[in-house]
Amino acid sequence: MDENKVARIKELVNILNHASKVYYQDGSEEMSNFEYDKLYDELVALEKETGFVMSESPTVNVGYEVLSELPKEKHASPMLSLDKTKDVDVLADFIRGQRGVISWKLDGLTVVLTYREGKLFKAVTRGNGEIGEVITNNARVFKNIPLNIPYQGELILRGEAVIKYSDFEKINEEIADADAKYKNPRNLCSGSVRQLNNEITAKRNVNFFAFALIQADGVDFKNSILEQFAWLQTQGFEVVEHYGVTSEEMRDRVAYFAEAIKTNDFPSDGLVLMYDDIAYGISLGNTAKFPRNGLAFKWQDEVATTKLVEIEWSASRTGLINPVAIFEPVSLEGTTVSRASVHNVSVCESLKLCTGDEITVYKANMIIPQIAENLTKTGFEGVPDTCPVCGGKTYVKEDNDIKYLYCENPECPAKKIKKYTHFASRNAMNIDGLSEETLEKFVDSGYIREFADIYHLSDYEQEIVGTKGFGQKSYDKFIASIDASRKTESYRIIYGLGILNVGLTNAKMLCKAYKNDLAALVATTKDKLLEIDGVGDVIADSFVEFFRNPNNMAEYEKLLKELTIEDEEIVEANNESITGKTFVITGSVNHFANRDEVKKVIESLGGKATNSVTKKTDYLINNDILSNSSKNKKAKELGIPIITEEEFIEMSGVEK
């Protein structure tokens, strides 16, 4: 066996698995879909040629490991991926002599729904294909999902949870800080569906489209997927757009979808073709990774060749400087494009980008401009030594083997503008009228040098009203909003400060842990923060480092003088059975809205709720006492009592 080819296989497996982890788990991106597919195809070819396949190869594994704190559940049968092609002729040959069903391959999060006695019983994500996450409470608030259906037997179906482009854009419009905006609808949907608090899910307008019926005993579908789709519609489900198709009709039907995607409001990354004859499809069996009854089609991207004019470096609030490729304008999918994000320094290096290089560009899923290849490969010209905004020194930081460029100047105007934009955003101080563009003018004019200055903009009324683009009406509006923000809550202040790694949820968690005592919170130590469930080294280090900086502390103290904090009172009752006890909650709950509500009850009665079963755990709450879950096993090993939700309710004395 060729040692060089084996080494290349191992290298490709590591590269592709890391890219998948970054995309699916971290919600980031280190390479384009085009580049991933190219490397994946190279791996497939090498494995076929050598017969050498690693156990961790993405060609034999489906999805990435589930790591969230949602309850886990094993699927009745593994959810395999479909093999894929970019060739319409391959699709036509696949169903030659048969009738097929072709539909959108939606780009969201796959969810399995189970209905019993006409009611939604359970919802589970695909997860890694074998084990998914239970999201029943979140599924109940999907925008278009039926909670009750006419069919009274057990119904199991699969579908895609997606967020429309229009809703995605509305959500992003409400986020003033450009760095905090969501990258794409798929990542937003994934995060929305997997929330521990379904109130957040409800606000995101998640839609569900059924694409496969797994079980519905007693219903005659005439051995046809098309009949299954029609029946699902009678039960109140929205099904994925689909059409019956023959081999001869394939090219015209794919052309229809290719035109429709240009105006489609739902994200799609291709098409799915299945045999309409259910029995025939099942009879073909599966490979180790792919079922043989269907085939996925990925768009043959329209690729254009152009010249790289420059790499533009764009500074952000955190100091991160993002590379953007500027190239000679080309027409792609009916529009003219001239720029594309390159994501980070590592991508620049892998593409060997240099000004003047001949590159090929395409639109990922026919929408987002990306660089496909660098045909010249002169060699990456390197990162700028100075920040493009302030001229301060830059440095490269490596995070999870990916290189990023940062500006080290704490006084960089880009940081300040983004910092104040974040401070004024809806989830922070909620100051309407202070857009990034407006704040840039105020910073440049010297009106704002620190947070507290925002509350003294009225000192510059004459100057602001006389500035081009402003008038008395707009001035009065944002001044009124500034004054309204003076009465605020602790978590909004902590979140608004823009502390690295401390998002909105973390800010709420920290303030709650310290009973909204900001003086105690900002003076805390790393060790004390690590005692809070959900706080790890990264958050603790960022928080402590921020408030140990004398400049940050001085700015914070000046800000507090401008504000009146009006927090909801945290009332804690005591219960002898709960006080001082540590609980772990796992599995689904029936009497509470979600597990967070159970945690709130425990904490309100003087107890503590954690995520992991340890020697310090007093009780594990699990309605399925006989399950073989890891937490049940651990509790039994340690002799920790496992109680049901009903037993907890009786113990706590709450009324449900």
Salt bridges, closest charged atoms under 4 A:
GLU11 OE1 - ARG8 NH1 2.86
ASP26 OD2 - LYS21 NZ 3.29
GLU29 OE2 - HIS343 NE2 3.62
GLU30 OE1 - HIS18 ND1 3.07
ASP37 OD2 - LYS86 NZ 3.84
ASP37 OD2 - LYS298 NZ 3.11
GLU42 OE2 - ARG8 NE 2.80
GLU49 OE2 - LYS5 NZ 2.11
GLU69 OE1 - LYS631 NZ 3.97
GLU73 OE2 - LYS122 NZ 2.71
ASP89 OD1 - ARG251 NH2 2.64
ASP93 OD1 - ARG96 NH2 2.79
ASP107 OD1 - ARG186 NE 3.86
GLU133 OE1 - ARG194 NE 2.83
GLU154 OE1 - ARG116 NE 2.59
GLU174 OE1 - ARG426 NH2 3.18
ASP177 OD2 - ARG317 NE 2.59
ASP177 OD2 - HIS422 ND1 3.71
GLU199 OE2 - LYS203 NZ 3.61
GLU259 OE1 - LYS262 NZ 3.31
ASP269 OD2 - LYS105 NZ 3.20
ASP301 OD2 - LYS86 NZ 3.74
GLU312 OE2 - ARG339 NH2 2.95
GLU349 OE1 - LYS403 NZ 3.36
GLU373 OE2 - LYS38 NZ 2.57
GLU411 OE1 - LYS416 NZ 3.15
ASP432 OD2 - LYS477 NZ 3.65
GLU436 OE2 - LYS418 NZ 3.21
GLU450 OE2 - LYS558 NZ 3.24
ASP483 OD1 - ARG486 NE 3.56
GLU489 OE1 - ARG492 NE 3.38
ASP537 OD1 - LYS526 NZ 3.55
ASP541 OD1 - LYS526 NZ 3.04
GLU555 OE1 - LYS419 NZ 3.05
GLU562 OE2 - HIS456 NE2 2.79
GLU562 OE1 - ARG486 NH1 3.05
GLU597 OE2 - LYS656 NZ 2.52
GLU603 OE1 - LYS512 NZ 2.84
GLU646 OE2 - HIS591 NE2 2.77
